[in-house]
Amino acid sequence: MKRNHLVVLAVVLACLVVGLLLLLLRGGKEEKPRGMEAATSASPSPTFNVPGLPAAAATPQGSVSTISPRPKSQKEARAEGVKIVQSIYSAPISFYGKVVDQSGKPVADAKVNYSAVDKFWGPASNYHGQTDGSGNFSITGIQGAGLTVGVSKEGYDVIDGKSFQAFAYGMGVDEYRQKPPAQDSPAVFVLRKKAKAEPLVVVSSRQYDLNRNGTSTDISLETARAGAGGSDVLQVSCLTHEESKDARGHFDWTFDVSVPGGGLVERNDETQFAAPEEGYVPQEQIQVNANDPSQRWSSQLQRQYFVKMADGRYARVSVTAYVGGRTFIVLESYLNPNPSSRNLEYDPHAQ
C-alpha cells in the first residue's frame, strides 16, 4: 500500500471531524441576539383582555405569534457530532476494479490489497483479494471513509500512480482520492510485465565533469571511461553564460548530447524497455534561457534516451546535467552487448 495516501487521508479526516465538533458545540450555546432587550423595552407588546382566556394568550388581530426553537445543549450538539463522525467512517464500500499489463492485456491471479479507513484513531482495516481470469476483482460489504487499493504480481513491476489508487466514500473527492468506480465501469490498474532479462553492461549513477565553454566530452558506455573513443561513445557538452547572471542569479545555458555514427530518441515511457527500431536522431540540443517566460529556469535538467550505437548495439541512458559553480553530469546507462537484441530489461540478479 502507499502508506503516504493513508497518512494524508487520516490527517484530513481528523481535521474535518475536530472542526465539525467545535462548530456543533458552539452552536449549542444559547445566545441572545443583539438589540433584543432594547427593542423589547422600547416597544412593549400590547395586551388584550379576552373573556375566558388568560391575558397572555390573547394577541392583537393580524399579529403573528412565534415560538423560537429551544437551543441545543452541549450534550445534544456533541451527540450529533458523534453521529456525523460515525456516518463518515461507516459509509458502505462496494469496489470494482480490473488489472491489465502495459499493452492492455488482462492480468489474471494478481494480488489485490485493500486498506479501508474505518476508524477515527485506530488503524485501517486491511483486506486481500485476487483477480479472476479476466483480470477483474471486487469487494463489497465493508465500510470506511476512504479506500486505498494496490495490485501486484510476481514477474510484473508496479507503476507509480497506476498500480496504487485511493478512492473516497464517506469523505469527498480531492487530489488524493477519486470518485469510486461503478460496477459496469471498473477502475483500471496497470502492471508492467517484465521481459526476459539479458546481461547488460551497466554504468550506475556516475559523475563526469564538463567544461563550461561547450567542449565535448566522450563517454564510453561499455567501459564508463571519459575521453575514450570507439563505437560505444555518448558525447555530451555544456555551454554556460554565468558571467551574464541577472539579479535572480539566472543565466542562459545550453546542453548537447549526441551519438557519433549512431543516434538517440527520447524515452518518455518508463515502462518501455525495448529500444525502438527507428526514429533516432544524431543529436539533441537543449537551451535554457534566463528570460524566457514560456519555461521555468533551472540550473539542472534530466533526460532519458534510447541510444543506437555506431556498431548497431542498443542502450538506454539517463543523463542529468548540473550548472552553476561546478558543471557536471550524472550518467546511468544500460548497454546490451548483443547487437541483434533491442531488449534493455535489467535484472541485477540475472547478471
C-alpha positions as CSV (number, residue, x, y, z in Angstrom):
1,M,0.0,0.0,0.0
2,K,1.1,3.5,-0.5
3,R,1.4,4.5,3.2
4,N,1.5,8.2,2.4
5,H,-2.0,8.1,1.0
6,L,-3.3,6.7,4.2
7,V,-1.5,9.2,6.3
8,V,-2.8,12.2,4.3
9,L,-6.3,10.7,4.4
10,A,-6.2,10.3,8.2
11,V,-4.9,13.8,8.8
12,V,-7.6,15.4,6.6
13,L,-10.3,13.4,8.2
14,A,-9.1,14.3,11.7
15,C,-9.0,18.0,11.0
16,L,-12.5,17.9,9.5
17,V,-14.0,16.0,12.3
18,V,-12.5,18.2,15.0
19,G,-13.7,21.3,13.2
20,L,-17.2,19.8,12.9
21,L,-17.3,19.1,16.6
22,L,-16.2,22.6,17.6
23,L,-18.8,24.1,15.3
24,L,-21.6,22.0,16.8
25,L,-20.5,22.7,20.3
26,R,-20.5,26.4,19.6
27,G,-24.0,26.1,18.2
28,G,-25.1,24.5,21.5
29,K,-24.6,27.7,23.4
30,E,-27.6,29.9,23.9
31,E,-27.0,33.5,22.7
32,K,-29.5,36.3,22.8
33,P,-29.5,38.4,19.6
34,R,-28.1,41.9,20.0
35,G,-30.7,44.7,20.3
36,M,-33.4,42.4,21.5
37,E,-33.5,43.8,25.0
38,A,-33.6,47.4,23.7
39,A,-36.3,46.6,21.2
40,T,-38.4,44.9,23.9
41,S,-38.2,47.7,26.4
42,A,-38.7,50.4,23.8
43,S,-41.8,48.8,22.1
44,P,-43.7,46.7,24.6
45,S,-46.3,44.4,23.1
46,P,-49.9,45.4,23.7
47,T,-52.1,43.2,25.9
48,F,-55.8,42.5,25.4
49,N,-58.2,41.0,27.9
50,V,-60.4,38.4,26.3
51,P,-63.1,36.9,28.5
52,G,-62.4,33.3,29.3
53,L,-58.7,33.4,28.2
54,P,-55.6,34.4,30.1
55,A,-54.2,37.7,29.1
56,A,-51.0,36.2,27.8
57,A,-53.0,34.0,25.4
58,A,-54.6,36.9,23.5
59,T,-52.8,38.7,20.6
60,P,-54.0,41.6,18.5
61,Q,-55.7,40.9,15.3
62,G,-53.3,40.5,12.4
63,S,-50.2,39.9,14.5
64,V,-48.1,36.7,14.3
65,S,-47.2,34.6,17.4
66,T,-43.8,32.9,17.0
67,I,-42.1,30.3,19.2
68,S,-38.3,30.2,19.0
69,P,-36.8,26.7,18.9
70,R,-35.0,25.6,22.0
71,P,-31.2,25.9,21.6
72,K,-29.3,22.6,21.6
73,S,-27.4,21.8,24.7
74,Q,-23.7,20.9,24.5
75,K,-24.6,17.3,25.2
76,E,-27.0,17.3,22.3
77,A,-24.5,19.0,20.0
78,R,-21.8,16.5,21.0
79,A,-24.1,13.6,20.3
80,E,-25.0,15.0,16.9
81,G,-21.3,15.4,16.1
82,V,-20.5,11.9,17.1
83,K,-23.3,10.7,14.9
84,I,-21.9,12.5,11.9
85,V,-18.4,11.2,12.5
86,Q,-19.8,7.7,12.8
87,S,-21.6,8.1,9.4
88,I,-18.3,9.2,7.7
89,Y,-16.4,6.2,8.9
90,S,-19.2,3.7,8.4
91,A,-20.0,4.6,4.7
92,P,-20.7,1.4,2.8
93,I,-18.0,0.4,0.3
94,S,-18.5,-1.5,-2.9
95,F,-15.5,-1.5,-5.2
96,Y,-14.9,-2.9,-8.7
97,G,-11.5,-3.0,-10.5
98,K,-9.6,-4.6,-13.3
99,V,-5.8,-5.2,-13.8
100,V,-4.1,-5.1,-17.2
101,D,-0.5,-5.0,-18.3
102,Q,1.2,-2.2,-20.3
103,S,-0.3,-3.5,-23.5
104,G,-3.8,-3.6,-22.1
105,K,-4.0,-7.4,-21.7
106,P,-5.8,-8.7,-18.6
107,V,-3.6,-9.9,-15.7
108,A,-5.1,-13.0,-14.0
109,D,-4.2,-14.1,-10.5
110,A,-2.8,-10.7,-9.4
111,K,-2.8,-10.0,-5.7
112,V,-5.1,-7.2,-4.5
113,N,-4.6,-5.4,-1.2
114,Y,-7.3,-3.1,0.2
115,S,-7.0,-0.6,3.2
116,A,-10.2,0.9,4.4
117,V,-10.0,3.9,6.7
118,D,-12.9,2.9,9.0
119,K,-11.7,4.2,12.4
120,F,-11.2,7.7,13.7
121,W,-8.0,6.9,15.7
122,G,-7.4,3.3,15.0
123,P,-5.5,1.7,12.1
124,A,-7.1,1.0,8.8
125,S,-8.7,-2.4,8.2
126,N,-6.9,-4.5,5.6
127,Y,-8.4,-7.0,3.2
128,H,-7.0,-9.2,0.4
129,G,-8.2,-10.5,-2.9
130,Q,-7.2,-11.8,-6.3
131,T,-8.1,-11.1,-9.9
132,D,-10.0,-13.7,-11.9
133,G,-9.1,-15.0,-15.4
134,S,-10.2,-11.7,-17.0
135,G,-8.3,-9.5,-14.6
136,N,-11.4,-8.4,-12.7
137,F,-11.8,-8.1,-8.9
138,S,-14.2,-6.6,-6.4
139,I,-15.0,-6.2,-2.8
140,T,-18.3,-5.4,-1.1
141,G,-19.8,-5.4,2.4
142,I,-17.1,-3.3,4.0
143,Q,-17.2,0.3,5.2
144,G,-15.0,3.3,5.6
145,A,-14.3,7.0,4.8
146,G,-11.8,6.1,2.1
147,L,-10.3,3.0,0.4
148,T,-6.8,2.6,-0.9
149,V,-6.2,-0.3,-3.4
150,G,-2.9,-1.7,-4.7
151,V,-2.2,-4.6,-7.0
152,S,0.9,-6.7,-7.6
153,K,2.1,-10.0,-9.2
154,E,5.4,-11.8,-9.5
155,G,7.0,-11.1,-12.8
156,Y,5.5,-7.7,-13.1
157,D,6.6,-4.2,-12.0
158,V,4.3,-1.8,-10.2
159,I,3.8,1.6,-11.8
160,D,3.5,4.7,-9.6
161,G,0.0,6.2,-9.9
162,K,-1.3,3.2,-11.9
163,S,-0.8,0.2,-9.6
164,F,-2.0,2.0,-6.4
165,Q,-5.0,4.3,-6.2
166,A,-7.2,5.9,-3.5
167,F,-11.0,6.4,-3.5
168,A,-13.4,8.5,-1.5
169,Y,-16.5,7.1,0.2
170,G,-17.5,8.8,3.5
171,M,-15.4,11.8,2.6
172,G,-15.4,13.9,-0.5
173,V,-13.2,13.6,-3.6
174,D,-9.9,15.6,-3.5
175,E,-6.4,15.5,-5.0
176,Y,-5.6,12.2,-3.2
177,R,-8.9,10.4,-3.5
178,Q,-11.0,9.9,-6.6
179,K,-14.7,9.0,-7.2
180,P,-15.4,5.3,-6.6
181,P,-16.0,3.3,-9.8
182,A,-19.3,1.8,-10.9
183,Q,-19.7,-1.9,-11.4
184,D,-20.1,-1.5,-15.1
185,S,-17.0,0.8,-15.3
186,P,-14.3,-0.7,-13.0
187,A,-11.2,1.2,-12.0
188,V,-8.2,0.1,-14.2
189,F,-4.9,-0.8,-12.6
190,V,-1.7,-1.3,-14.7
191,L,1.2,-3.6,-14.0
192,R,4.3,-3.8,-16.3
193,K,5.1,-7.3,-17.5
194,K,8.8,-7.9,-17.3
195,A,10.6,-9.2,-20.4
196,K,13.2,-11.9,-20.0
197,A,16.3,-10.1,-18.7
198,E,19.5,-10.2,-20.7
199,P,23.1,-9.5,-19.4
200,L,23.6,-5.7,-19.7
201,V,26.7,-3.5,-19.2
202,V,25.7,-1.0,-16.5
203,V,27.1,2.4,-15.7
204,S,25.4,3.3,-12.3
205,S,25.0,7.0,-11.4
206,R,28.5,8.1,-12.3
207,Q,29.6,11.7,-12.3
208,Y,31.5,13.4,-15.1
209,D,32.8,17.0,-15.0
210,L,32.3,19.1,-18.1
211,N,33.9,22.3,-19.4
212,R,31.6,25.3,-19.4
213,N,32.8,26.5,-22.8
214,G,30.9,23.9,-24.8
215,T,33.9,21.5,-25.3
216,S,32.6,17.9,-25.9
217,T,33.3,15.0,-23.6
218,D,33.2,11.5,-24.9
219,I,32.0,8.8,-22.5
220,S,32.2,5.0,-23.3
221,L,29.0,3.2,-22.3
222,E,31.0,-0.1,-22.2
223,T,34.0,1.0,-20.0
224,A,32.5,4.1,-18.4
225,R,35.7,5.9,-19.2
226,A,35.7,9.6,-20.3
227,G,37.8,10.7,-23.2
228,A,37.9,7.2,-24.8
229,G,37.0,6.9,-28.4
230,G,35.2,4.0,-30.0
231,S,31.9,2.8,-31.3
232,D,30.1,2.9,-27.9
233,V,30.5,6.6,-27.2
234,L,28.0,9.1,-25.9
235,Q,29.1,12.7,-26.5
236,V,28.0,15.5,-24.1
237,S,28.8,19.2,-23.8
238,C,27.6,22.2,-21.9
239,L,27.9,25.9,-22.7
240,T,27.1,28.4,-19.8
241,H,26.9,32.1,-19.6
242,E,27.3,32.5,-15.9
243,E,29.1,35.8,-16.4
244,S,25.8,37.3,-17.6
245,K,23.7,36.4,-14.5
246,D,20.7,38.5,-13.8
247,A,19.5,39.8,-10.4
248,R,17.9,36.4,-9.7
249,G,21.2,34.5,-10.5
250,H,19.7,33.2,-13.7
251,F,21.7,32.8,-16.9
252,D,21.5,31.3,-20.4
253,W,23.0,27.8,-20.9
254,T,22.9,25.0,-23.5
255,F,23.3,21.3,-23.2
256,D,24.1,19.0,-26.1
257,V,24.0,15.2,-26.3
258,S,24.9,13.2,-29.4
259,V,25.9,9.7,-30.6
260,P,28.7,9.8,-33.2
261,G,27.8,7.4,-36.0
262,G,24.5,6.5,-34.3
263,G,21.5,8.2,-32.8
264,L,19.2,8.7,-29.9
265,V,15.5,9.1,-29.2
266,E,13.9,10.4,-26.1
267,R,12.4,7.8,-23.7
268,N,9.2,9.2,-22.3
269,D,7.6,6.0,-21.0
270,E,9.4,4.5,-18.1
271,T,7.5,1.2,-18.6
272,Q,9.2,0.8,-22.0
273,F,12.4,-1.3,-22.1
274,A,12.6,-2.4,-25.7
275,A,14.5,0.1,-27.8
276,P,12.6,1.3,-30.9
277,E,13.8,0.3,-34.4
278,E,13.6,3.8,-35.9
279,G,13.2,7.5,-35.0
280,Y,16.8,8.1,-34.0
281,V,18.5,11.5,-34.5
282,P,22.2,12.0,-34.2
283,Q,22.0,14.9,-31.7
284,E,19.7,16.8,-29.3
285,Q,20.4,20.4,-28.1
286,I,18.5,21.8,-25.1
287,Q,18.6,25.6,-24.5
288,V,17.7,27.1,-21.1
289,N,17.0,30.8,-21.3
290,A,17.1,33.1,-18.3
291,N,14.3,35.4,-19.6
292,D,12.0,33.0,-21.5
293,P,8.6,33.3,-19.9
294,S,7.4,30.1,-21.5
295,Q,9.8,28.0,-19.5
296,R,10.8,27.7,-15.8
297,W,14.5,28.4,-15.4
298,S,16.6,25.8,-13.6
299,S,20.2,25.0,-13.1
300,Q,19.7,21.4,-13.8
301,L,17.8,19.2,-16.4
302,Q,17.2,15.5,-16.8
303,R,16.6,13.4,-19.9
304,Q,16.2,9.7,-20.7
305,Y,17.1,8.3,-24.1
306,F,17.2,5.1,-26.1
307,V,20.6,5.0,-27.9
308,K,21.7,3.2,-31.0
309,M,25.5,2.9,-31.1
310,A,27.6,3.2,-34.2
311,D,28.2,-0.6,-34.1
312,G,24.5,-1.3,-34.0
313,R,24.2,-2.1,-30.3
314,Y,21.4,-0.5,-28.2
315,A,21.3,1.1,-24.8
316,R,19.1,3.2,-22.6
317,V,20.6,6.1,-20.7
318,S,19.5,8.7,-18.1
319,V,21.5,12.0,-18.1
320,T,21.2,14.7,-15.5
321,A,23.1,18.0,-16.1
322,Y,24.0,20.5,-13.4
323,V,25.4,24.0,-14.0
324,G,26.2,26.9,-11.7
325,G,29.6,26.6,-9.9
326,R,30.5,23.1,-10.8
327,T,29.4,21.9,-14.2
328,F,28.9,18.1,-14.5
329,I,26.5,15.3,-15.4
330,V,25.3,12.2,-13.6
331,L,25.0,9.3,-16.1
332,E,23.2,6.0,-15.7
333,S,23.3,3.6,-18.7
334,Y,22.4,0.1,-19.7
335,L,24.1,-1.3,-22.8
336,N,23.1,-4.6,-24.5
337,P,26.3,-6.2,-25.8
338,N,24.3,-8.3,-28.2
339,P,23.8,-6.2,-31.4
340,S,20.8,-8.3,-32.5
341,S,18.8,-7.5,-29.4
342,R,16.8,-4.4,-28.5
343,N,15.9,-5.7,-25.1
344,L,17.1,-3.5,-22.3
345,E,15.3,-5.2,-19.4
346,Y,17.7,-5.3,-16.5
347,D,17.6,-7.8,-13.6
348,P,20.6,-7.4,-11.3
349,H,20.1,-11.0,-10.0
350,A,20.3,-12.4,-13.5
351,Q,23.6,-10.9,-14.5
